[in-house]
Amino acid sequence: MSKYTTGEISKLCCVSVRTVQYYDARGILTPSELSEGGRRLYSEEDLKKMKIICFLRQAGLSISSIGQLFSETEPEKVISILLEQQKKEVQSTIAEQQKQLEILEQIQSSLKFIEHFSVETIGDIAHIMKSKQKLRKVRLIMTAAAIPAGIAEWGSIFLWIFHGIWWPFVLYTLFAIPFVVWSLDFSWKNVSYICPQCHTIFKPGKREFFFARHTLTTRKLTCPCCGHKGFCVETGTDETGKAE
């Protein structure tokens, strides 16, 4: 029957000598015998066991779990539990790393639209990412309110043009004015802006907000802190009126 030294079994299993020695010290792979010179010798069964240990280590099982498995009289009852635990840990790690990957991708995407980068810019991006869910909710509410208003508008125009019924359009006009005021006020209450110059998060006055030029994510405002006038990035505001 073949006998293997520590060095030989480490080469056959593609691990270091120290790893074999460590498993020996932990009591999960003890040599079958010692040579006259005191060298550790491993049998074919030891080699098979070492390959199983390496396979389970590749799956992520800890040394303690592997030791527990080998010490059980009925290992088949333990292995499924250990594998399920390891599976959950791996899934948790994957989910966390996926979240980190998404953050990195969002930072990279945001940097493409920033002309002058500074360390404070990272803080701005963090605020924008944190408020994304709140802003999405605000926009969904406004969209949900705008859809029936749009239907009412085109419906009243259709009745006027094709049927000569003009009074629904008048009613719509009377409704549209307070609706526009409400939508602007609702938006103003739920958003703040980040100055690209001094990175201050601020809420503009209502008048400036209502009449300022804007895109879907920016608005041309004057920063109350540094006086910079330009397009500021939209971010969320919490229930207390403070920027998130």
Secondary structure as GFF3:
##gff-version 3
##sequence-region A 1 244
A	DSSP	alpha_helix	6	12	.	.	.	ID=ss1
A	DSSP	alpha_helix	17	26	.	.	.	ID=ss2
A	DSSP	beta_strand	33	34	.	.	.	ID=ss3
A	DSSP	beta_strand	40	41	.	.	.	ID=ss4
A	DSSP	alpha_helix	44	58	.	.	.	ID=ss5
A	DSSP	alpha_helix	63	71	.	.	.	ID=ss6
A	DSSP	alpha_helix	76	111	.	.	.	ID=ss7
A	DSSP	alpha_helix	119	130	.	.	.	ID=ss8
A	DSSP	alpha_helix	132	163	.	.	.	ID=ss9
A	DSSP	alpha_helix	167	190	.	.	.	ID=ss10
A	DSSP	beta_strand	191	194	.	.	.	ID=ss11
A	DSSP	beta_strand	201	202	.	.	.	ID=ss12
A	DSSP	alpha_helix	206	211	.	.	.	ID=ss13
A	DSSP	beta_strand	218	222	.	.	.	ID=ss14
A	DSSP	beta_strand	229	236	.	.	.	ID=ss15
###
